[in-house]
Amino acid sequence: MAERQIMSFGSIRLTPKTMAQVNAISNPVDGQVAFCTDDSTSTRCIVFYDSANAAWYVTETGSAMA
């Protein structure tokens, strides 16, 4: 198993992108992550891009961003 290091960098304040803004990212790469609002749950979430399916997925649920 690979060794993991946890480093503290303080806190970062991020403003979530809307789903339209996330979908408008040009040339997303496999595994790219974004902080966004998921309209299906109206909550903030982390999404990742899966290039095999050309879609963004919600990290917590594994379901497609809706």
Biopython code that builds the backbone (N, CA, C, O; Angstrom):
import numpy as np
from Bio.PDB.StructureBuilder import StructureBuilder

atoms = [
    (1, "MET", "N", (0.849, -1.175, 0.000)),
    (1, "MET", "CA", (0.000, 0.000, 0.000)),
    (1, "MET", "C", (0.897, 1.243, 0.000)),
    (1, "MET", "O", (1.907, 1.297, 0.702)),
    (2, "ALA", "N", (0.516, 2.213, -0.782)),
    (2, "ALA", "CA", (1.288, 3.450, -0.875)),
    (2, "ALA", "C", (1.190, 4.245, 0.416)),
    (2, "ALA", "O", (0.150, 4.279, 1.073)),
    (3, "GLU", "N", (2.282, 4.872, 0.753)),
    (3, "GLU", "CA", (2.301, 5.695, 1.960)),
    (3, "GLU", "C", (1.565, 6.995, 1.687)),
    (3, "GLU", "O", (1.715, 7.594, 0.623)),
    (4, "ARG", "N", (0.770, 7.424, 2.654)),
    (4, "ARG", "CA", (0.041, 8.682, 2.513)),
    (4, "ARG", "C", (0.520, 9.664, 3.561)),
    (4, "ARG", "O", (0.757, 9.303, 4.714)),
    (5, "GLN", "N", (0.655, 10.883, 3.151)),
    (5, "GLN", "CA", (1.004, 11.945, 4.087)),
    (5, "GLN", "C", (-0.125, 12.949, 4.106)),
    (5, "GLN", "O", (-0.638, 13.350, 3.061)),
    (6, "ILE", "N", (-0.502, 13.347, 5.290)),
    (6, "ILE", "CA", (-1.534, 14.363, 5.445)),
    (6, "ILE", "C", (-0.842, 15.640, 5.882)),
    (6, "ILE", "O", (-0.127, 15.668, 6.884)),
    (7, "MET", "N", (-1.065, 16.681, 5.125)),
    (7, "MET", "CA", (-0.432, 17.958, 5.425)),
    (7, "MET", "C", (-1.518, 19.004, 5.617)),
    (7, "MET", "O", (-2.485, 19.054, 4.856)),
    (8, "SER", "N", (-1.358, 19.819, 6.615)),
    (8, "SER", "CA", (-2.331, 20.866, 6.878)),
    (8, "SER", "C", (-1.860, 22.166, 6.243)),
    (8, "SER", "O", (-0.735, 22.609, 6.476)),
    (9, "PHE", "N", (-2.715, 22.766, 5.452)),
    (9, "PHE", "CA", (-2.395, 24.023, 4.793)),
    (9, "PHE", "C", (-3.288, 25.154, 5.277)),
    (9, "PHE", "O", (-3.288, 26.236, 4.690)),
    (10, "GLY", "N", (-4.042, 24.919, 6.332)),
    (10, "GLY", "CA", (-4.973, 25.938, 6.793)),
    (10, "GLY", "C", (-6.323, 25.718, 6.153)),
    (10, "GLY", "O", (-6.662, 24.591, 5.794)),
    (11, "SER", "N", (-7.091, 26.763, 6.006)),
    (11, "SER", "CA", (-8.416, 26.617, 5.410)),
    (11, "SER", "C", (-8.509, 27.441, 4.140)),
    (11, "SER", "O", (-7.877, 28.488, 4.000)),
    (12, "ILE", "N", (-9.304, 26.943, 3.232)),
    (12, "ILE", "CA", (-9.533, 27.629, 1.963)),
    (12, "ILE", "C", (-11.035, 27.826, 1.824)),
    (12, "ILE", "O", (-11.815, 26.895, 2.021)),
    (13, "ARG", "N", (-11.425, 29.024, 1.489)),
    (13, "ARG", "CA", (-12.832, 29.307, 1.271)),
    (13, "ARG", "C", (-13.123, 29.213, -0.217)),
    (13, "ARG", "O", (-12.588, 29.985, -1.013)),
    (14, "LEU", "N", (-13.968, 28.269, -0.587)),
    (14, "LEU", "CA", (-14.308, 28.073, -1.991)),
    (14, "LEU", "C", (-15.777, 28.396, -2.228)),
    (14, "LEU", "O", (-16.632, 28.100, -1.394)),
    (15, "THR", "N", (-16.051, 28.990, -3.347)),
    (15, "THR", "CA", (-17.427, 29.240, -3.747)),
    (15, "THR", "C", (-17.812, 28.130, -4.718)),
    (15, "THR", "O", (-17.128, 27.937, -5.723)),
    (16, "PRO", "N", (-18.890, 27.396, -4.446)),
    (16, "PRO", "CA", (-19.249, 26.301, -5.350)),
    (16, "PRO", "C", (-19.687, 26.808, -6.712)),
    (16, "PRO", "O", (-20.335, 27.848, -6.829)),
    (17, "LYS", "N", (-19.322, 26.057, -7.733)),
    (17, "LYS", "CA", (-19.763, 26.358, -9.091)),
    (17, "LYS", "C", (-21.151, 25.746, -9.295)),
    (17, "LYS", "O", (-21.513, 24.761, -8.652)),
    (18, "THR", "N", (-21.907, 26.343, -10.190)),
    (18, "THR", "CA", (-23.185, 25.749, -10.548)),
    (18, "THR", "C", (-22.916, 24.558, -11.470)),
    (18, "THR", "O", (-21.809, 24.413, -11.989)),
    (19, "MET", "N", (-23.903, 23.725, -11.670)),
    (19, "MET", "CA", (-23.730, 22.584, -12.573)),
    (19, "MET", "C", (-23.408, 23.054, -13.985)),
    (19, "MET", "O", (-22.608, 22.425, -14.678)),
    (20, "ALA", "N", (-24.021, 24.150, -14.419)),
    (20, "ALA", "CA", (-23.747, 24.680, -15.757)),
    (20, "ALA", "C", (-22.284, 25.105, -15.872)),
    (20, "ALA", "O", (-21.652, 24.880, -16.904)),
    (21, "GLN", "N", (-21.740, 25.722, -14.809)),
    (21, "GLN", "CA", (-20.340, 26.131, -14.836)),
    (21, "GLN", "C", (-19.406, 24.924, -14.870)),
    (21, "GLN", "O", (-18.395, 24.938, -15.573)),
    (22, "VAL", "N", (-19.744, 23.873, -14.108)),
    (22, "VAL", "CA", (-18.925, 22.666, -14.115)),
    (22, "VAL", "C", (-18.981, 22.006, -15.486)),
    (22, "VAL", "O", (-17.950, 21.595, -16.017)),
    (23, "ASN", "N", (-20.171, 21.902, -16.061)),
    (23, "ASN", "CA", (-20.310, 21.288, -17.384)),
    (23, "ASN", "C", (-19.622, 22.100, -18.469)),
    (23, "ASN", "O", (-19.280, 21.560, -19.521)),
    (24, "ALA", "N", (-19.415, 23.394, -18.227)),
    (24, "ALA", "CA", (-18.777, 24.264, -19.222)),
    (24, "ALA", "C", (-17.249, 24.200, -19.167)),
    (24, "ALA", "O", (-16.583, 24.832, -19.987)),
    (25, "ILE", "N", (-16.682, 23.452, -18.222)),
    (25, "ILE", "CA", (-15.218, 23.334, -18.141)),
    (25, "ILE", "C", (-14.730, 22.689, -19.428)),
    (25, "ILE", "O", (-15.154, 21.592, -19.791)),
    (26, "SER", "N", (-13.828, 23.391, -20.113)),
    (26, "SER", "CA", (-13.338, 22.857, -21.381)),
    (26, "SER", "C", (-12.226, 21.840, -21.125)),
    (26, "SER", "O", (-11.343, 22.060, -20.295)),
    (27, "ASN", "N", (-12.285, 20.770, -21.824)),
    (27, "ASN", "CA", (-11.293, 19.697, -21.762)),
    (27, "ASN", "C", (-11.047, 19.168, -20.357)),
    (27, "ASN", "O", (-9.902, 19.167, -19.903)),
    (28, "PRO", "N", (-12.086, 18.716, -19.649)),
    (28, "PRO", "CA", (-11.841, 18.131, -18.327)),
    (28, "PRO", "C", (-11.018, 16.854, -18.479)),
    (28, "PRO", "O", (-11.114, 16.159, -19.491)),
    (29, "VAL", "N", (-10.214, 16.558, -17.469)),
    (29, "VAL", "CA", (-9.373, 15.357, -17.513)),
    (29, "VAL", "C", (-9.886, 14.339, -16.504)),
    (29, "VAL", "O", (-10.560, 14.695, -15.537)),
    (30, "ASP", "N", (-9.565, 13.085, -16.732)),
    (30, "ASP", "CA", (-10.010, 12.006, -15.868)),
    (30, "ASP", "C", (-9.567, 12.264, -14.430)),
    (30, "ASP", "O", (-8.391, 12.527, -14.175)),
    (31, "GLY", "N", (-10.502, 12.190, -13.503)),
    (31, "GLY", "CA", (-10.203, 12.386, -12.093)),
    (31, "GLY", "C", (-10.237, 13.832, -11.630)),
    (31, "GLY", "O", (-10.059, 14.100, -10.442)),
    (32, "GLN", "N", (-10.463, 14.772, -12.543)),
    (32, "GLN", "CA", (-10.542, 16.182, -12.148)),
    (32, "GLN", "C", (-11.696, 16.358, -11.179)),
    (32, "GLN", "O", (-12.749, 15.746, -11.360)),
    (33, "VAL", "N", (-11.520, 17.182, -10.153)),
    (33, "VAL", "CA", (-12.573, 17.402, -9.178)),
    (33, "VAL", "C", (-13.034, 18.853, -9.208)),
    (33, "VAL", "O", (-12.295, 19.751, -9.611)),
    (34, "ALA", "N", (-14.271, 19.060, -8.772)),
    (34, "ALA", "CA", (-14.839, 20.401, -8.686)),
    (34, "ALA", "C", (-15.778, 20.447, -7.489)),
    (34, "ALA", "O", (-16.370, 19.438, -7.105)),
    (35, "PHE", "N", (-15.902, 21.628, -6.910)),
    (35, "PHE", "CA", (-16.828, 21.888, -5.807)),
    (35, "PHE", "C", (-18.034, 22.554, -6.422)),
    (35, "PHE", "O", (-17.912, 23.618, -7.029)),
    (36, "CYS", "N", (-19.211, 21.941, -6.274)),
    (36, "CYS", "CA", (-20.375, 22.513, -6.954)),
    (36, "CYS", "C", (-21.647, 22.327, -6.143)),
    (36, "CYS", "O", (-21.667, 21.656, -5.112)),
    (37, "THR", "N", (-22.699, 22.940, -6.642)),
    (37, "THR", "CA", (-24.025, 22.727, -6.082)),
    (37, "THR", "C", (-24.704, 21.710, -6.966)),
    (37, "THR", "O", (-24.754, 21.873, -8.185)),
    (38, "ASP", "N", (-25.223, 20.666, -6.365)),
    (38, "ASP", "CA", (-25.906, 19.601, -7.085)),
    (38, "ASP", "C", (-27.388, 19.880, -7.009)),
    (38, "ASP", "O", (-27.984, 19.758, -5.939)),
    (39, "ASP", "N", (-27.996, 20.251, -8.120)),
    (39, "ASP", "CA", (-29.396, 20.670, -8.119)),
    (39, "ASP", "C", (-30.360, 19.591, -7.637)),
    (39, "ASP", "O", (-31.448, 19.917, -7.163)),
    (40, "SER", "N", (-29.991, 18.321, -7.745)),
    (40, "SER", "CA", (-30.914, 17.265, -7.316)),
    (40, "SER", "C", (-31.062, 17.226, -5.799)),
    (40, "SER", "O", (-32.083, 16.772, -5.281)),
    (41, "THR", "N", (-30.038, 17.705, -5.086)),
    (41, "THR", "CA", (-30.119, 17.700, -3.629)),
    (41, "THR", "C", (-30.034, 19.100, -3.032)),
    (41, "THR", "O", (-30.232, 19.281, -1.831)),
    (42, "SER", "N", (-29.740, 20.092, -3.875)),
    (42, "SER", "CA", (-29.578, 21.487, -3.444)),
    (42, "SER", "C", (-28.538, 21.632, -2.338)),
    (42, "SER", "O", (-28.670, 22.479, -1.455)),
    (43, "THR", "N", (-27.510, 20.803, -2.395)),
    (43, "THR", "CA", (-26.424, 20.896, -1.428)),
    (43, "THR", "C", (-25.105, 21.054, -2.155)),
    (43, "THR", "O", (-25.010, 20.833, -3.362)),
    (44, "ARG", "N", (-24.107, 21.434, -1.413)),
    (44, "ARG", "CA", (-22.770, 21.529, -1.985)),
    (44, "ARG", "C", (-22.146, 20.146, -1.987)),
    (44, "ARG", "O", (-22.340, 19.364, -1.056)),
    (45, "CYS", "N", (-21.406, 19.853, -3.026)),
    (45, "CYS", "CA", (-20.787, 18.538, -3.108)),
    (45, "CYS", "C", (-19.514, 18.603, -3.946)),
    (45, "CYS", "O", (-19.266, 19.573, -4.662)),
    (46, "ILE", "N", (-18.726, 17.555, -3.836)),
    (46, "ILE", "CA", (-17.536, 17.391, -4.648)),
    (46, "ILE", "C", (-17.902, 16.441, -5.785)),
    (46, "ILE", "O", (-18.470, 15.374, -5.549)),
    (47, "VAL", "N", (-17.580, 16.828, -7.006)),
    (47, "VAL", "CA", (-17.820, 15.964, -8.153)),
    (47, "VAL", "C", (-16.481, 15.658, -8.816)),
    (47, "VAL", "O", (-15.535, 16.439, -8.720)),
    (48, "PHE", "N", (-16.417, 14.513, -9.486)),
    (48, "PHE", "CA", (-15.198, 14.159, -10.211)),
    (48, "PHE", "C", (-15.580, 13.773, -11.629)),
    (48, "PHE", "O", (-16.694, 13.320, -11.894)),
    (49, "TYR", "N", (-14.622, 13.966, -12.539)),
    (49, "TYR", "CA", (-14.874, 13.676, -13.945)),
    (49, "TYR", "C", (-14.374, 12.282, -14.286)),
    (49, "TYR", "O", (-13.246, 11.918, -13.956)),
    (50, "ASP", "N", (-15.223, 11.506, -14.949)),
    (50, "ASP", "CA", (-14.874, 10.161, -15.403)),
    (50, "ASP", "C", (-14.796, 10.207, -16.927)),
    (50, "ASP", "O", (-15.821, 10.272, -17.606)),
    (51, "SER", "N", (-13.579, 10.172, -17.457)),
    (51, "SER", "CA", (-13.421, 10.302, -18.907)),
    (51, "SER", "C", (-13.961, 9.095, -19.666)),
    (51, "SER", "O", (-14.330, 9.225, -20.833)),
    (52, "ALA", "N", (-14.017, 7.929, -19.033)),
    (52, "ALA", "CA", (-14.547, 6.736, -19.708)),
    (52, "ALA", "C", (-16.027, 6.911, -20.048)),
    (52, "ALA", "O", (-16.503, 6.385, -21.054)),
    (53, "ASN", "N", (-16.747, 7.647, -19.212)),
    (53, "ASN", "CA", (-18.174, 7.884, -19.439)),
    (53, "ASN", "C", (-18.477, 9.319, -19.839)),
    (53, "ASN", "O", (-19.632, 9.668, -20.086)),
    (54, "ALA", "N", (-17.441, 10.156, -19.903)),
    (54, "ALA", "CA", (-17.588, 11.581, -20.252)),
    (54, "ALA", "C", (-18.674, 12.238, -19.414)),
    (54, "ALA", "O", (-19.572, 12.896, -19.940)),
    (55, "ALA", "N", (-18.577, 12.048, -18.084)),
    (55, "ALA", "CA", (-19.589, 12.608, -17.188)),
    (55, "ALA", "C", (-18.972, 12.953, -15.841)),
    (55, "ALA", "O", (-17.939, 12.410, -15.449)),
    (56, "TRP", "N", (-19.634, 13.871, -15.145)),
    (56, "TRP", "CA", (-19.256, 14.249, -13.784)),
    (56, "TRP", "C", (-20.084, 13.422, -12.809)),
    (56, "TRP", "O", (-21.281, 13.232, -13.020)),
    (57, "TYR", "N", (-19.454, 12.925, -11.736)),
    (57, "TYR", "CA", (-20.134, 12.093, -10.739)),
    (57, "TYR", "C", (-19.967, 12.683, -9.350)),
    (57, "TYR", "O", (-18.905, 13.204, -9.008)),
    (58, "VAL", "N", (-21.021, 12.599, -8.553)),
    (58, "VAL", "CA", (-20.982, 13.075, -7.169)),
    (58, "VAL", "C", (-20.179, 12.081, -6.350)),
    (58, "VAL", "O", (-20.478, 10.887, -6.356)),
    (59, "THR", "N", (-19.167, 12.559, -5.650)),
    (59, "THR", "CA", (-18.262, 11.687, -4.911)),
    (59, "THR", "C", (-18.985, 10.885, -3.838)),
    (59, "THR", "O", (-18.738, 9.687, -3.699)),
    (60, "GLU", "N", (-19.872, 11.521, -3.075)),
    (60, "GLU", "CA", (-20.515, 10.862, -1.946)),
    (60, "GLU", "C", (-21.429, 9.716, -2.366)),
    (60, "GLU", "O", (-21.512, 8.700, -1.676)),
    (61, "THR", "N", (-22.114, 9.878, -3.497)),
    (61, "THR", "CA", (-23.113, 8.879, -3.881)),
    (61, "THR", "C", (-22.674, 8.025, -5.068)),
    (61, "THR", "O", (-23.198, 6.929, -5.272)),
    (62, "GLY", "N", (-21.724, 8.516, -5.843)),
    (62, "GLY", "CA", (-21.304, 7.792, -7.038)),
    (62, "GLY", "C", (-22.279, 7.944, -8.194)),
    (62, "GLY", "O", (-22.095, 7.336, -9.248)),
    (63, "SER", "N", (-23.326, 8.760, -8.001)),
    (63, "SER", "CA", (-24.308, 8.936, -9.061)),
    (63, "SER", "C", (-23.914, 10.123, -9.947)),
    (63, "SER", "O", (-23.190, 11.023, -9.519)),
    (64, "ALA", "N", (-24.395, 10.103, -11.159)),
    (64, "ALA", "CA", (-24.098, 11.186, -12.100)),
    (64, "ALA", "C", (-24.642, 12.503, -11.560)),
    (64, "ALA", "O", (-25.690, 12.541, -10.916)),
    (65, "MET", "N", (-23.924, 13.563, -11.828)),
    (65, "MET", "CA", (-24.362, 14.887, -11.413)),
    (65, "MET", "C", (-25.675, 15.186, -12.115)),
    (65, "MET", "O", (-25.764, 15.073, -13.337)),
    (66, "ALA", "N", (-26.696, 15.566, -11.355)),
    (66, "ALA", "CA", (-28.024, 15.782, -11.941)),
    (66, "ALA", "C", (-28.579, 17.138, -11.580)),
    (66, "ALA", "O", (-29.688, 17.481, -11.992)),
]
sb = StructureBuilder()
sb.init_structure("model")
sb.init_model(0)
sb.init_chain("A")
sb.init_seg("    ")
for serial, (resi, resn, name, xyz) in enumerate(atoms, 1):
    if name == "N":
        sb.init_residue(resn, " ", resi, " ")
    sb.init_atom(name, np.array(xyz, "f"), 0.0, 1.0, " ", f" {name:<3s}", serial, name[0])
structure = sb.get_structure()
